[in-house]
Amino acid sequence: MEKKLIAKMKNVMYSLLMFLSAASCHSSKEAENKYLYDINGEVSTVIYKPTKIKALHDREAEKYKKTGDKKYLISSRYIDLFYYYNSTDNKDGLKQLPLVYELLKLNNNEYDYISIACNFNLAFQFENNSPKLAFHFLDEAIVQDEKSGKKYFLPHLYHLKGRLFYNQKDYNRALFYFNKSLQNLDKKDILHIASMYNNFGSCYEKMGKMDPAIRETDKGIKILEKKTQLNNDETAFLNSMRGNLGFYYFKIKDYPAAETLLLQEFNFYRDKKQYYEESIASSQRLFDLYNTTGQAAEARELINFLTALEPKLENLTDRIPLNEMLQTYYSNINDIQNLKIISKKLVLLHKECDEFSNHNLAKVSDIVNNYVIKSINHKYDYKIISQKRNNLILSALIFLSIIIFSLIIINTRNKRKKEKELLVKEKLIFENNKKILEQFIQRQKDKIENLHLNLNLKIQTEKAFLEYLKKIKRSKNIDIEEILKDLFFKINNLIQIDKKNYDLINESSSENKLFVEKLSSKFPVLTNQELKLCVYFKLNLSSKEISLLEGITEGSARVYKTKVKAKMNLDKETDLNLFLKNI
C-alpha cells in the first residue's frame, strides 16, 4: 500500500512539473507568435516604402543587439523579405527564396507563425515553376495553421490550394478549397469574399457551366458594389470581375452585355502602369469580341493602343500576348509586311522567354538543392543537439526523481515517528483520564454512601425526636428542662448531618440551576413557579409530594403539569417527566 502511495505521489509531482512547464512554455510562445504576427501587420502597411521597411528592420535588429533574444533576430529577418515584394530587381520572383529558406532554418519550427508564413511564401513562389513543391510547402503550412488554431493565413492557404488544383484543371477539388477558404474568411474581408465567388465563376466556366459561372461572379460583383467607398484594390478587383462576367456573356453570345462590361474593365486599366498586365488581358478579350462581331474600327483603335503600349512593357509575359494580338490583327487584314515584322519579333520573344525560364529553372534547382543539402546537415546536427538535450533532460528528471523519492521516504519515516509518539501520548492521556475517572467515580460513591448513612442517621434522629415529643405529650410529670436538653441535642445532631450533606446538596442545586436556565431559554413562556415545578416533574415526584413541598393542593399540582405541557406544545401521550430528563 505504501509503495503504491509513493508511486502515485511521484507521478502527481512529475505530471504537475511537466504541466507547469508546458503551460508556461505555451503561454510564452503564444505571446511571441502574436508579436511576430503584429510585426507583419506593421510592415504590410508600408509595403511600397523601402525606407520605412528599413526603419522597422533596424528597430528589430537593435532590440536583438541589446537583448540577444532570438525572437528579434527572426523578426528582423522576416522584415527583410518585404524588401523584394515590389522590387524592380525581383522580376523573376526568386530573390526571396534564399531568404525564406534561411529564415526557415533559423526558426527551426520554434514559432508557428514564421513556419506557416515561410511555407506559404515558398508555395506561392513555386506555383508556376514547380507545382509539386508548391503543394508540399502549402500542405505543411495548412497542417501547422490548422494545428495552431489561430488561422494566421488559413483562408488564404485554402485559396492557394484551390488555385493549384485549378491550374491542374481539377476544378471540382478547386471548388472544394475555394469554398473552405470562403468559410474561414473574416466576414469583414469583403475583397477576398468577393474573390471566392469570382473563383467559383472561373471554375464553372472551365467546366462549361455558364449559368452558375455568371450567377456566382455576379454575387461577387454585388458584394463590392454594396460598399459605399472602395479602396484601390477593391476598385481594381471589381473591374476585373466585370471583365470576367463580360467574357462569360461573350461565351453565351450576349455581345452587347459583354462589350459593356469588357469596356468598363479596359477603360479602368488602360494607361495605368501598375495594371499593364491586366490591361493586356482585358485587351485580348475585347480584341476577340471585335473580331467575332466584325467591329473593324474598334479593333483598329485597340491595336493602335497596344502598339503605343508595347515600348512601355518590361515583362516578357506581357509583351508576348500583346504581339500575338498584333500578329492576329495583321493576319486578318492581310498586312504581310507588318505580319513578318511581328512574327520575327515573337520568335525572338519566345526564345528569350525560354532562356529566361531555363535560367529560372536552373536557379530554382540550385536553390532547392542547396536547401536540401543544408536541411540534411541541419537535421543531422539537430538530431545530435536534440539527443544531447534529451539526455540532459533525462538526467535532470532522474536526479529530480531521486530527490522526490528521498523526500517521500524521509517524510514517511517522520510521519510514522510522529504517529508513534502521538499514539504513546494518547495512551498516556487515556490512562490518566481513566485514573481520574475512576477516582471521580470512587469519590461519588463515597459521597453517596455518606449521604445514605447521614440520611439514615437523620431519619433515626427524627424518629427519636418524635418519640420524645410523644413522651412529653403522654407524661404530665416530666422534668421539662431535661427534656429540652435532649431535644436540643437531637436538633443539633440533625444540623450536623445537614452540614455533612452540604457539598452534595450544593452540587444538586447547581445542576438544578443550570437545568432551569436551559429550560427558560428554550421555553421563555414558562413562569418562575412553573420552572420550579419542572424540577420536581423531572425528579418524578408525585402530585402529593409536590403539594406537601410547595404547600398547594394535589389538584393544583396536576393543573400546573397540564399548563406546562400545553406551553411546551406537547401532546397528551407525551411523558413530561421523560421529556424534561432529555433536556
ZARO-606936 format. One record per residue: x, y, z of N, C-alpha, C, O in turn; residue in one letter. Coordinates in steps of 0.05 Angstrom, whole numbers, plus 5000, padded with zeros to 4 digits. Layout:
N
XYZXYZXYZXYZA...
//
This chain:
583
501749765000500050005000501750255000501250454986M503950245016505750475018507150524992507550754984E508050304979509450334953507650464932508550634917K505050384932503150494913502850794918502650954899K502650874944502351154951504751314942504351534932L507151214947509551354939509651384908510351604898I508951174894508951184864506951394855507451544836A504651394868502551584860503451874864502952044848K504651914888505652184894507752274874507852504866M509452084867511552144848510452224821511252414809K508452064812507152124786505752394786505852544766N504452454808502952704810504952944809504453134795V507152924824509153134824510453174797510853394787M511052944784512252954757510353084737511053254721Y507752994738505753104720505353404724505053554705S505353484750504953764757507253924746506854144735L509753824749512053964739511953994709512454204698L511253774695511053784666508853974657509154124637M506653974671504354144664505054434667504454604649F506354504690507054784695509154874674508955104664L510954694667513054764648511754804620512354994606S509954624613508654634587506854884585506755024565A505354934607503555164607505055424604504255604590A507355444619509055684618510155724590510155944579S511055494578512255504551510055584531510555754513C507755464533505555514514504755814515504355934494H504455914540503656194543505756384531505056574518S508356314536510556484525510556474495510756684482S510356234483510456204454508056344441508356464420K505756334454503456464443503856764441503056894421E505056884462505557174463507557244441507257454428A509657074438511757134418510657104390511457264372E508956904385507756874359506057124352505957214330N504557224373502957464369504757704362503957874346K507057714375508957934370509757934340509758144327Y510457694330511257674302508957724283509357844262L506557644291504157694275503657994273502958094252Y504058134295503758434295505858574279505358774266D508358454278510458564261509558554232510058744217I508358334224507358304197505358524191505258634169N503558584210501658794206502959064202502059224186G505059114217506459374215507759404187507359604173E509259194179510759214154508859204129509559314108V506559074132504659064110503559334102502859384079S503459524122502359784116504359964102503560174091T506959884101508960054088510359884066512759924060V508859704053510059514035511259644010513059523998I510359874003511460013980513460233988514160403972Y514260234013516060454023518560324035518660274059K520660284018523160144027524460284051525560144068P524460544053525760684075524460614102525760584122T521760594101520360524126520660234133520760164157K520860064113521459784118524259754131524559604150I526159914121528859904133528860004161530259894178K527260204167527060314195525960094214526960074236A523959944205522859724221524959514225525359404247L526459444204528559244206530759334226531559174243H531559584224533659684242532659684271534159624290D530159744275529059744302529159464315530059434338R528359254300528458984310531358884313531958744333E533158964295535958884297537159004322538858884335A536459254329537459384353536459244378537959214397E533959154377532959004400534458744404535158674427K535058614382536658364384539458424395540558264412Y540658644386543358714395543358774426545258704440K541258894436541158964464540458724482541558694503K538558554472537558334490538758054483538857884500T539558024458540457754450538157554446538557314443G535657664447533357494444533057414415532857584397D532957144410532757044382530257144368530257164343K528257194383525657294371526157544354524957564332K527857724364528257974349530057934324529758074305Y531857734326533357664302531557554280531757634257L529657384288527757274269525957494258525357494234I525057674275523257884265524658064245523458154226S527258124250528758294232529158154205528958284184S529757894205530057744180527357714166527357714141R525257694181522557674168521957934153520857934131Y522658164165522158424152523858444126522958574107I526158314126527858324101526358214077526858314054D524558024081523057914058521458124043521058104019L520658334057518958534045520458734027519258884012F523158724029524758904011524158833982524259003965Y523658573977523458473949520558453940520058353918Y518758533956515958503949515258653923513858553905Y516258903921515659063898518259163885518359373872N520459003888523059093878523259043848522358843838S524659233834524959203805526958993798526858883776T528758923817530758713811529758433820531358243823D527158413824526058153832523958063812521857953819N524458123786522558053765522057753764519857663758K524157603769523857313768522557193793521856953794D522157363813520857273837522457083855521456963873G525157063849526756873863528657003884530056853898L528557263887530257393906529657313935531357313952K527157253939526257193967527056913975527356853999Q527356733955527656443961529956383981529456254002L532456483976534556423996533956534024534556414044P532656774024532056894050529956724065530156684089L527956624050525856464063527056204074526356124096V528756074058530055824067531755874092531655724112Y533256094092534956154115533156214140533856144162E530956354135529156414157527856164168527556134193L527155974151526055724160528155574177527455454198L530655574168532755434183533255574210533455444230K533355844210533755994234531455944254531955914278L529055944244526655904261526555624273525855584296N527155424255527255144264524655054278524754924299N522355144267519755074278519255174306517455084320N520755384314520455484341517955654343516455644362E517455814322515055984322513155904299513955904276Y510755824306508855724286508355934264508255864241D508156184273507456394253509556404231508856424207Y512156404238514256424219514356174201514656194176I513955934213513955694197511755694176512155624153S509355784185507055794166507556004145507055944121I508456244152508956454133511056374112510656424088A513156244121515356164102514355954083514955964059C512955754094511955534076509855644056509755564033N508255834065506355964048507856124025507056104002F509856264033511456414014512756233993512656293969N513856014002515155823983513055693964513555663940L510755623976508655503959507755703937507355623914A507555953945506756163926508856193904508156223880F511456193911513556243892513956003873514756033850Q513355763883513655523866511155453851511055243837F509055623853506455563840506855503810505555313800E508455663796508755623768511255453760511155303741N513455483776515855343770515755043777516854873763N514454983800514354703809511854663826512054683850S509654603813507154553828507354343850506054363871P509054133845509353923864510554033890509653973912K512754193887513854313910511954513923511754523948L510454653907508454843918506454693936505854793958A505454463927503554303943504954213969503654223990F507454133967508854043991509054254012508254214035H509954494004510254714024507454804033507154874057F505554814015502854904023501554724043500354814062L501854454039500654264058501954284085500654264106D504654344086506054384111504854624126504254614150E504454844111503255084123500455034133499755134155A498854894117496054844125495854674151494354734169I497554464152497554294176498354464201497054434222V500354624199501254784221499154994229498755044253Q497955124209496055334215493455214228492355324246D492654984218490254844230490854764258489154784276E493254664263494054574290494254804309493454774332K495255034300495555264318492855374327492555484349S490755344309488155444316487855754314485755864321G489955884303489856174302488956284275488256524273K488956114255488256204227489856444218488756634208K492556424222494256644213493856694183493456924175Y494056484167493756504138491756304126491556274102F490356164144488855924135486955974111487055814093L485256184112483556224088485056254062484256164041P487456394064489056444040490556194031491256164008H491256024051492555774044490555594029491255464009L488055584038486055434023485655553995485255403976Y485655813994485355953968487555863949486955793926H490055873958492355793941492155503932492755433910L491255333951490955053944488855013923489154843905K486655163925484555153905485655243878484955133857G487355443878488555553854490455353841490555323816R491955203857493754993847492154773833492954683812L489954693845488254493832486954613807486554473787F486354873807485155003784487254993761486554943738Y489755053767491855043747492154763735492954733712N491554563752491854283742489254193729488953953722Q487354373726484754313714483054113730481253983719K483654103756481953933774479954123787480254203810D477854193772476154413780474354343804473554523819Y473554093807471854013830473454053856472354153876N475953963856477554003881478254293885478454383908R478554443863479054723866476654863879476955023897A474254783870471754893883471654833912470855003928L472454583919472354503947474054683965473254773986F476554743956478354903972477655203971478055343990Y476555293949475555573948473255603968473055813981F471555403970469355413989470455414018469355554035N472455244023473655234050474855514057474655604080K476155634038477155904042474956094050475256254068S472756084034470456264040469356224068468756424082L469255974077468155914104469856014126468956074148Q472456054121474356134142475056424141476556524158N474156574120474756854118473257024139471056954147L474557234147473257434164470957564149471257634126D468557584161466257684148466657974138465158074120K468558114150469058394142470958414118471158624105K472258184111474158184089472658144063472757934050D471258354054469458324031471058284005469958173986I473458384004475058353979475558063973475157973951L476457913994477157633990474557463988474557253974H472457544001469857403999468957423970468057233958I469057673959468257713931470057553912469157443892A472657533920474557383904473857083902474156963881S472856973924472056693924469756643904469656443890M467756833904465556793885466556823856465556693838Y468557003852469757023826471056763818470956673795N472456633838473756373832471656153826472155983809N469456163841467255963834466455993805466155803790F466156253797465356303769467356203749466556093728G469956243755472056143737472055843734472355733712S471555703757471455413756469155313739469355133722C466755433744464355353729464755403699463855253682Y466055633692466555693664468255483651467755403628E470355393665472155193654470654923652471354763635K468654883669467154633668464854653647463354463644M464654883634462554913614459754973625457754943611G459655053651457155113664456855413666457555543686K455855533645455855823643453855963661454456183672M451555843666449555963683450656003712450556223722D451655783725452755833752455256013751455756153770P456756013729459056183727458256473728459356643742A456156543712455056823712453956893740454357113750I452356703751451056753777453056803799452757003814R455056643802457056663824458756923820459257063840E459556983795461157223790459457473797460557663808T456957463789455157693795454857733825454657963834D454857523841454757543870457157693880456857873897K459557623870461957763879461858053872462658223888G460958123848460758403839458858563858459558783866I456658443864454658583881455658623910455058823923K457358443919458458473946460158723947459958873967I461858773927463559013927461959263920462459473931L459959233903458359473895456759573919455959813919E456059403938454559493962456159683980455059843995K458859653978460559823996460560113985460860153961K460160304002459960583994462560703984462660863965T464760623997467360733990469360513987470160394007Q470360463963472260253957475060353957475560583948L476960193967479760273964480760183937479260073921N483360243931484460193904484259903896483559833874N485059723915485059443909482159343903481759183885D480259433919477559343916476359453889474959303875E477059693882476159813856477259653833475859593814T479859593834481159443812479959163809479459073787A479459033832478358763831475458763821474658573807F474058973829471258993819471259003789469558873776L473059163777473159183748474058923735473258853713N475858783749476758523739474458323738474158173718S472758323758470458143758468458223736467158053724M468158483731466358573710467458463683465858383665R470158473680471258363656470758063653470157973631G471057923675470457633674467557583667466957403651N465757733679462857703673462357763643460757633630L463757973633463458043605464357823587463157763566G466557683595467557463580465557233579465257093559F464157183602462156963603459757033585458656853572Y459057293585456857373567457757333537456157263520Y460257393532461357353505461057063497460456993474F461656873516461556593510458756493505458356303490K456756623517453956543511452756723489450356713484I454556883476453857043452451957273459450357363442K452057373484450557623491452557843487453657953507D453057923462455358103456454958393466456858513476Y452558503466452258773477452958793507454458973516P451958593522452558593551455558543555456758663573A456658363538459558303541461258553535463058613550A460558703514462158943506462059153528464059283534E459659193539459359393560461159343584462559513594T461159093593462759013616465759013610467459103626L466458913586469358903579470459173575472859223582L468959363565469859643562470259773589472059933593L468459703608468759813636471459723647472959883658Q472159473643474659363653476959503639478859593652E476859503612479059613596479659903603481959983606F477560063605477860353610479060403637480360603642N478460223656479660263683482660203682484260353695F483559993668486359913669488160073650490460103655Y487060173628488760293608490360533619489260693635R492760563610494560783617495260783647496260993657D494960563661495860543689498160343690497860103686K500460453696502960283696502760033713503659823705K501560063737501359843755499459623746499459403756Q497859683725495959493715496459413686494559333672Y498959433677499559363649498759073643497659013622Y499458893661498758603657495758563654494858423635E494258693672491358663670490258803645488258713633E491559013636490759163612491058983588489358993570S493258823586493658643563491458433562490258383541I490858313586488758103587486058223579484558093565A485458463588482958593581482758653551480658613539S485058743540485158803511484658543495483358553474S485758323504485458073490482457993488481557903467Q480958033509478157973509476558153490474858063475R477258413491475858593473476558533444474858553426L479158473439480058403412478558163401477758163378F478157963417476657723409473757793402472557703383D472657973419469858053415469558203389467758153373L471458393384471258553359471658383335470358433314Y473458183336473858003313471357843308470657793285N470057753330467557593326465257753315463757653298T465058003325462758163316463358333292461658473282T465858313282466558463258466758763261466158913243G467558853285467759143290470659233284472359253301Q471059283258473759343248474959603259477259613267A473259803261474260063271475160043300477160153308A473459913316474159873344476659703348478359763365E476859503330479259333331481759493325483859463338A481559663304483859833296484660023318487060063323R482760143332483260323354484760173377486560283389E483859933382485059763403487959693396489759703413L488459633370491159563361493059813363495359783371I491960043357493560293360494460323389496660403395N492560273408493160293436495360093444497260173459F495159843435497159643441499859703429501959653442L499959813405502459893392503860103408506260103411T502260293418503460513435504360403462506160513475A502960203472503560093498506059923499507459913519L506659783477508859583477511559693487512759553503E512459923479515060023488515260063518517360073530P512960093531512860143560513059883576513559893600K512659663563512559403577515359303582517059323565L515759193606518359083614518358783615520458653611E516058673622515958383626515358233600513658313584N516858013596516357843572513557733572512257703551L512557663596509857543598507657743589505457653583T508258003588506358203578506758243548504858283533D509258253539509858323511509058103492508158163470R509357843500508657623481505657623474505057623450I503757633493500957633485500157883469498457873452P501458103475500858353461501658323431500058383413L504058213426504858173398503257953384502957963360N502357763399500657563387498057683377496957603356E496957873392494558013383495158173358493558183339M497458313357498258463334498658273310497858343287L499758043315500157843293497457753282497157743257Q495557693299492857613290491557833274490357783253T491858083284490558303271491658343242490158373223Y494458343240495658383214495058153195494858183170Y494657913207493957683190491157713179490557653156S489357823197486557853188486258063166484458043149N487858273167487658483147489658453124489858623107I491058223124492958153103495258363100496058433078N496158473123498458653123500958483126501958443148D502058393103504258203103506758313114508158183129I507358563109509858693118509958703149511858613161Q507758813160507658823190507458553202508458503224N506158363188505958093198508657963201509157823221L510358003181513057893182514758013205516157873219K514458273208515958403230515158293257516758233274I512458283261511458183287512157893291512857813314I512057733270512657443272515557403281516157243298S517457553268520257533276520657623305522157503320K519257833312519457933340518457723360519657683381K516257583352515257383370517157143373517357033395L518457073351520456853353522656923373523356763390V523657173371525757263389524657283418526057203437L522257373421521057393448520657113460521257073484L519756923444519356653455522056533462522356393482H524156583445526756483451527856603477528956463494K527456863479528356993504526856893528527956863550E524356843524522656743546523556463554523656403578C524156293534525156023541527756033556528155893576D529556213547532156243561531756343590533056243608E529956523592529356633619528156413637528856393660F526356253625525156033640527155823648527155733671S528955763629531055563635532955673657533855523675N533555933654535356053674534056043702535255983722H531456113702529956103727529855813739530155773763N529355623721529155353729531755253741531855123762L534055333728536655253739537155393765538255273784A536255643767536655793792535055663815535955633837K532555593808530855463828532055203837532055133860V532955043817534154783823536554813842536854663861S538255013836540655063853539755133881540855033901D537855313883536855393909535755163925536255123948I534055003911532754773924534754563932534754463954V536654503914538754303920540454393943541054243961N541154653943542754763964541254743991542354684012N538654803989537054794014536754504024536954454048Y536454314005536154034013538653944027538553804048V541054014016543553934028543854054056544553924075I543254314057543354454083541454334103541954304127K539054264093537054144110537953874122537453814145S539253714104540153454114542253494135542153364156I544153674130546253734150545053844176545753774198N543154024171541854154194540253944211540353954235H538853764197537353564211539253374227538553294249K541553314214543453144228544553284253544653164275Y545253544250546253694273544053724294544553714318D541653764284539453804303538953544319538253554342Y539253314305538853054319540853024341540252934363K543353104335545453084356544853264379544953184402I544153514372543553704393541053614409540953634433I539053514394536653424407537153184426536053164447S538953004416539652774433541052864459540452764481Q542853054456544253154479542253284498542453254523K540453444486538453574503536653374517536053404541R535853164502534252954514535652814537534552754558N538252754532539852624554540052804578539852714601N540453064573540553254596537953264611537953264636L535753274596533053274608532653024624531553024646I533452794612533052534625534652524651533652434672L537152624650538852624674537552804696537552724719S536553034687535353214706532853084719532353124742A531352944702528852814713529552584732528252544752L531752434725532552224743533452344770532752244791I535052554768536052684793533752794809533652764833F531852924795529453024808527752804821526752834843L527652574807526052344817527352234842526052164862S530052224842531452134866530952314890530452224912I531052574884530552774906527752744916527252734941I525852724898523052694906522552434921521252424942I523852214911523551954925524751964953523551864972F527052094955528452124981526652285000526352215024S525552504990523852675007521352525016520452555039L520252354998517852195005518552005027517051965046I520951865024521751665045522151805072521251715092I523652035071524152185096521552275108521152255132I519752375091517152475101515552245113514252285133N515652015100514151775110515251685137513751625156T517951685139519151605165518451795187517651715209R518652055181518052255201515052235209514352265233N513352185189510552155195509951915213508351935232K511351695207511051455224511951505253510751435272R514351645255515451705281513451885297513051835321K512352085283510452255297507952105305506852155326K507051925288504651765294505151595318503351565335E507551475320508251305343508251475369507151405389K509551715367509651895390506851975398506251995422E505252035378502552115384500951895397499351935416L501351645388499951415400500751375429499151325446L503451415434504351385462503151605480502151545502V503051855469501852075484498952025489497952065511K497551935468494651875471494151655491492251665506E495951455491495651235511495951335539494451265557K498051505543498551625570496151795579495251775602L495151955559492852125566490451955573488952015591I490051745557487751565562487951435590486051425605F490451345597490851215623490351415646489151355666E491451665641491051875662488051935665487051965688N486751965642483852025644482351795657480351845671N483251555651481951325663482251325694480351275708K484651395703485151405732483551625744482351595766K483451865730481952085741478952015743477652085762I478051885722475151805722474551605744472551625757L476351415747475951215769475951345796474351285813E477851545800477951685825475351845830474251855852Q474451975807471952135809469551955817467952015834F469451725803467251535809467351435838465351415851I469851385847470151295874469251505894467951445914Q469951765888469151985906466152005907464952055928R464951975883462052005881460651775897458651815910Q461851535895460851305911460951365940459151305956K463351465949463751535977461751735987460551716008D461251945969459352155976456552035980455152095998K455951865961453251735961452951565986450851575999I455051415993454951246017454651416042453051356060E456251636043456051816066453251946067452151976089N452152006043449552126043447451936053445652006068L447751676044445851476054446051446084444051426098H448551436094449051406123447851636138446551606159L448451876128447552116142444452136141443152216161N443352066118440452066116439151866135437151916148L440451636137439451426156439651526184437851486201N441951656190442351756217440351976223439251996245L439752146203437852356206435052246211433552346228K434452036196431751916199431451806228429351836240I433651666237433551556264433251776285431751746304Q434751996280434652216299431852346299430752416320T430752366275428052486272425952316286424052416299E426252046284424451866297424651896327422651906342K427151916337427551946366426352216375425152236397A426652426358425552686364422552676367421352796384F421352516349418452486350417552326375415552386388L419152126383418551966406418552146431416852116449E420652326432420752506454418352686456417352736477Y417452776433415052946433412552796442410952896457L412352536434410152366442410252326473408252326487K412752286482413152236510412352476527411052446548K412952706517412252956531409152976532408053066552I407952906510405052926508403752736528401652806540K404852486530403652286548404152336577402452296594R406552436583407352466611406652746621407152946607S405452746645404653006656406753106676407253346679K408052926689410053006709412852946698414152736704N413753116682416353076669418053316674417153546677I420653256677422553476681422953606654424353506636D421753836650421753986625424554056617425254036593I426054146635428854246628430454016617432054056598E430153776629431753546620430853466591432453406574E428153486587427153416561428153606540428853526518I428153866546429154066527432054026519432954076497L433653946540436453896534436753676514438353686495K435153466519435353236500434453326471435653246451D432253486471431353576444433453746431433853726406L434653926446436754096435439053926424440153986403F439753716438441953536429441153406403442853376385F438653316401437753176377437653366353438553296331K436753616357436653816336439453886326439953916302I441253906346444053966339445253736321446753796302N444453486327445353266311444353286282445753236263N441753366280440653406253442153616237442653586213L442753836251444254056238446953956228447854026206I448353796245451053696238450753516213452553506196Q448653356213448253176189447853346164448953276143I446353556166445853736142448453866133448853896109D450153936152452754056145454453856129455853926110K454353606138455853396124454853366095456453306077K452253396092451053366065451053616048449953626026N452353836058452254096044453454076016452354185996Y455753946015457053935988455353795967455053895945D454153575975452453425956449953595949449153605926L448853725969446453885965447154125946445554195929I449554235950450354465934450754385905449854525887N451954145900452254045873449554005859449154085836E447653895875445053845864443654115857442254135837S444054315874442854575869443954705844442454835829S446654665839447854785815446754655790446254785769S446454385791445254245768442454345763441654385740E440854375785438154465782438054755770436254815754N439954925778440055195768440655195738439455345723K442555025730443355005701440954905685440454995663L439554715696437254595683435054805679433854825658F434554965700432555175699433255385678431455475663V435855465677436655665658436355565629435355705611E437055315625436855195598433855175590433155235567K432155095609429355065603428055335598426255355581L428855545613427755805609428555925582426956055569S431055865573431955955547430355825524429755955504S429755565528428355415507425355485507424055485486K424255525532421355585534420955835551420355815574F421456075539421256325554418456395565418156565581P416456255555413656305564413156195592411156265605V414856015603414455895629414956105651416956255650L413256105672413656285696415656155714416455925711T416556315734418556215753417455985769418855785775N414856005777413555785792413455525775413955315786Q412855555749412755325731415455205727415754955725E417555375725420255275722421055115747422354905745L420355215771420955075796419554805797420754605806K417054805788415554555789416754355769416654105773L417854455747419154275727421454115739421953895731C422754235758424954095772423753845786424853635786V421453885799420053665813419053455793419253215797Y418053555770417053365750419353195739419052955734F421653325736423953175726424852965746425652745738K424553025772425352825793423152615796423452425813L421052635780418952435780417352425807416452215815N417052665820415552675845412552665839411752765818L411052555856408152535852406852805859408152985870S404252825851402853075857402553115887402653345896S402252905902402052925931404653025943404553205961K406952925933409553015944410053305937411153455953E409253385913409653665905407853845922408754065929I405453755928403553925944404653965972404354185983S405853765983407053786010409353986010409654146028L411153965989413454135987412754425982414054605992L410754475965410154745957407754865972407055105968E406354695988404054806003401654855986400155045990G401354695965399054715947397554455947398454255957I395054455935393554215934394554035912395954115894T393853775914394653585893393353665866394653635845E390953765867389653845842391154075828391454085804G392054265845393554495834396154395820396854495799S397454195832399954075821399353955794400953985775A397053815792396353685766395653895745396353875721R394354115754393654335735396254465724396454515700V398154515742400654625734402054445713403154545693Y401954195717403254005699401954025671403354015651K399254045670397854065644398554325630399054325605T398754545646399454805634402254805621402654905599K404054675636406854665626406954515600408354595581V405554285598405554125573404354295550405354275527K402254445556401054605535402954815525403054865501A404354955544406255165535408555045519409755185503K409154795525411354665510410354535484411954405470M407754555478406554445454406954135453407454025432N406554005477406853715478404053595478402153705490L403753365464401153235463400653085489402453055505D398252985492397452855517398952605522399552535545K399752455500401152195504404052235512405352045522E405252475509408052515516408452525546407052655560T410452365555411152365584412852605590415152625581D411752795606413153045612415752995628417753115623L415552805647417952745663420252655646422552745649N419652475627421752365609422852585590425252595584L420952755581421752975563423753165576425653255565F423153225602424853405617427553285623429553425624L427653025627430252895632432052905608434552895611K430952925584432552925560433553205552434953235532N432653405567433553685561436353725573437453945570I
//
